[in-house]
Amino acid sequence: MSQDLLYHGLISKEEDRYCALCVEFNIATEGETLDEAKKNLKEAVEGYLEVAMEMGEHAELIPRPAPESLIKEYEMSFQQALTQQTPTELYVFGEIVYV
């Protein structure tokens, strides 16, 4: 029986790379483009969930949220970006994975 899980990704542009974080599972990755970072994050989350399910430890491993301080840091970056003339790139999205 499969289950749908919704996770949220935060992606920010850091120099020439896009850094992506899944806040529910504290998984991070990156990519050269926004789409690549998003794709890499989805694959990392799916891989993590697959291993957790195979090990039978999903109750302990899912979820393992990112520290509140890290989430607040992204929120502050987003708020600052909204007030700047040339904002830094910051993206937030939700994605469903099937486990």
N, C-alpha and C positions, 0 to 999 in steps of 0.2 A: 504494500500500500504506500503510495507516494504522498508527500505533504508539500504544500507550498509555503515557502518562507520569504518574507519581504526583508531585504536589507537596504541600507542607505549608504551611498557612497559620497564622499567629499573629495573633490579633485581640485588642486590648485596648481598653477603654473609656477614653477621654480626655475628661473633662468630659461634653459632650453628643453626642460623636461616637464612632464605633467605627473605630479605625485598624487596617488589615489589612496584613500583610507576607507575601509568598511568599519563603521562605528560599532555595529552589533558584535562583530567577531574580532576586532582589533587586528585586522589584516591589512597590510600596506603593500603597494606595488607602484609601478610607474610605467610610463610610455613616452614615446617621442611625440605623439599626437594625443589629443583629447580622446578620440575614438579608441586608440590603442590602449590608453590608460584604463578606460572604462572596460574594454574587452579583457584586459589582463586582470583587473580586479574581479570581474565576474568569474573568470577561470580559476583564480586563486580561492575565491569563496566556495565554488563548486568542489574543487579539489579538497579543501579543508573539510567540508561537510561529508564528502564521500569517505574519506579516511576515518572521520569520527564515527560514522555509521558502521563501517566495516569492523572497527575495533570494539563496537558495542559500548562505547563510552560517550555516546552523544548526550546523555543526561548531564555529564560533567563538563563536556567541552562546548556545548551549545546552550546559550550564547556565552561569550566571554567578552563583554563590551570594552570598548576603548575607555581609557581613564577620562573622567569628567573634565579634567583640566585640558586635555587634548581637544575635546569637543568644543570647549569654551574658546580655545585658541583659534579654531577654525571659524567659530561664530564671530569673534572679534575681527578677524581678517575680512570676513564677509561684510560686516558693518562698515569697516574702514573703506573697503573697496567701493561701497555705495556712495560715500561722501567725496571721493576723489574725482578730479577731472579726468584722469587717465587711470581707471581702476585696474588693479591686478586681476588676473583671471581666477575665478573661483566658481566651481560648479557643484551643485547638489542634485542627486538623483535617487530614485528608488528603483529597485530591480527585484523581480521575483525569481527565485531559484526553486527547483523541484528536487526534493530529497525523498 
